[in-house]
Amino acid sequence: MTVYVHSWPSLRDAQLSQRETDQPTDVSPDDTDEEDYLYRDELLATFLSVAVSKIQSIPPERAAALVLRQFEGDSFDALERRLRRNHSFREALDYEPEDVPDGTSLWRAFDDLHPDELRDCLQSMYGDLLADHDHAGEFVVIDSTHIAAWANT
């Protein structure tokens, strides 16, 4: 199991303390040589494949770029720079270097994205990911508390 936490020690400690439980869990990983990771560019490509049919309010590539923004905690201008510099993200989002949208266009896409379309897309994507990864009866946890939202207090 991989847990992604904030790089600042104070925020990391706060994140981990919120996830503590009263009952300890017995987690004993299987001894396998196979590593089962899902990299960000694979996640974006999966999101994009689902978004093509689920998101109509903005181009699906921009919706996938906004998902990347949430993972990285980037501003819209920083997201533009990240897409221009990282070829694996551009490839996952099916962008040519000259096609990467500017920060203002990404901000407008964020403003135009319909929440119900995004919710439907994420639910479909999780179903696809679970179907592709054999979890052999073990628990699969999808935790989005690291995604910034206005509702978080």
C-alpha positions in Angstrom: 0.0 0.0 0.0 1.3 3.5 -0.9 0.1 6.5 1.1 0.7 9.9 -0.5 1.2 12.6 2.1 2.2 16.3 2.0 5.9 17.0 1.9 5.7 19.5 4.8 6.1 17.6 8.1 3.4 19.6 9.9 0.8 19.0 7.2 1.9 15.3 6.8 1.5 14.7 10.6 -2.0 16.3 10.4 -3.0 14.1 7.5 -1.8 11.0 9.2 -3.4 11.8 12.5 -6.8 12.2 10.8 -6.5 8.7 9.4 -5.7 7.0 12.7 -8.2 4.5 14.0 -9.0 3.0 17.4 -8.6 -0.6 16.1 -5.2 -1.6 14.6 -5.5 -3.5 11.4 -3.5 -6.5 10.5 -1.8 -5.7 7.3 0.6 -8.3 6.0 1.6 -7.8 2.4 1.9 -10.8 0.1 5.4 -11.8 -0.8 5.2 -11.1 -4.6 7.8 -9.9 -6.9 5.2 -8.0 -8.9 4.8 -4.4 -8.1 1.4 -3.0 -8.7 1.6 0.8 -9.1 -0.6 3.2 -11.0 1.5 6.1 -12.2 0.0 9.6 -12.7 0.3 9.5 -16.5 -1.5 6.2 -16.6 -4.2 7.6 -14.3 -4.6 10.6 -16.6 -4.8 8.4 -19.7 -7.5 6.3 -18.0 -9.4 9.4 -17.0 -9.1 10.8 -20.5 -10.4 7.6 -22.1 -13.5 7.8 -19.9 -13.9 11.6 -20.1 -14.2 11.4 -23.9 -17.8 10.0 -23.5 -18.7 11.5 -20.2 -17.6 15.2 -20.3 -19.3 17.5 -22.8 -18.9 20.9 -21.1 -15.2 21.3 -21.8 -12.7 19.4 -24.0 -11.8 16.1 -22.2 -8.0 16.8 -22.4 -8.5 19.9 -20.4 -10.6 18.1 -17.8 -7.8 15.5 -17.5 -5.3 18.4 -17.1 -7.4 19.8 -14.3 -7.2 16.4 -12.5 -3.4 16.6 -12.8 -3.6 20.1 -11.3 -5.4 18.8 -8.3 -2.8 16.0 -7.8 0.1 18.5 -8.0 -1.5 21.4 -6.2 -0.4 23.7 -9.1 -1.7 27.1 -10.0 -3.1 27.3 -13.6 0.1 28.9 -14.8 2.3 26.2 -13.1 0.1 23.5 -14.7 0.8 25.1 -18.1 4.5 25.0 -17.4 4.3 21.4 -16.1 2.5 20.3 -19.3 5.0 22.1 -21.5 8.0 20.5 -19.7 6.8 16.9 -19.1 6.4 14.8 -22.2 4.8 11.8 -20.4 1.9 14.1 -19.2 1.6 15.6 -22.7 1.5 12.2 -24.2 -1.1 11.0 -21.7 -3.3 14.0 -22.4 -2.7 13.7 -26.2 -1.2 17.2 -26.5 1.5 18.3 -28.9 3.9 20.8 -27.4 2.4 23.6 -29.3 -1.2 22.6 -28.3 -0.7 23.0 -24.6 -3.3 25.5 -23.4 -2.2 28.6 -21.5 -3.0 29.1 -17.8 -6.0 31.4 -18.6 -7.6 28.8 -20.8 -7.2 26.2 -18.2 -8.8 28.5 -15.6 -11.7 29.0 -17.9 -12.1 25.3 -18.4 -12.1 24.8 -14.7 -14.8 27.4 -14.4 -16.9 25.8 -17.2 -16.6 22.2 -16.1 -20.0 20.8 -14.9 -19.7 19.0 -11.5 -22.1 16.3 -12.4 -20.1 15.4 -15.5 -17.0 15.2 -13.5 -18.6 13.0 -10.9 -20.0 10.6 -13.5 -16.6 10.4 -15.1 -14.7 9.7 -11.9 -17.2 7.0 -10.9 -16.8 5.3 -14.3 -13.0 5.6 -14.1 -12.9 4.0 -10.7 -15.0 1.1 -12.0 -12.6 0.7 -15.0 -9.5 0.8 -12.7 -11.0 -1.7 -10.3 -11.8 -4.1 -13.1 -8.3 -3.8 -14.5 -6.5 -4.4 -11.2 -7.2 -7.7 -9.5 -7.5 -7.0 -5.8 -8.1 -10.6 -4.8 -10.7 -9.9 -2.2 -8.6 -7.3 -0.4 -9.9 -3.9 0.4 -9.3 -1.2 -2.2 -9.2 2.3 -0.8 -9.8 5.4 -2.9 -9.2 8.5 -0.8 -9.5 12.0 -2.2 -8.9 14.1 1.0 -5.7 15.4 -0.6 -7.8 17.1 -3.3 -8.4 20.7 -2.3 -12.0 21.7 -2.1 -13.9 24.7 -0.7 -15.9 22.4 1.6 -12.7 21.3 3.5 -12.4 23.2 6.8 
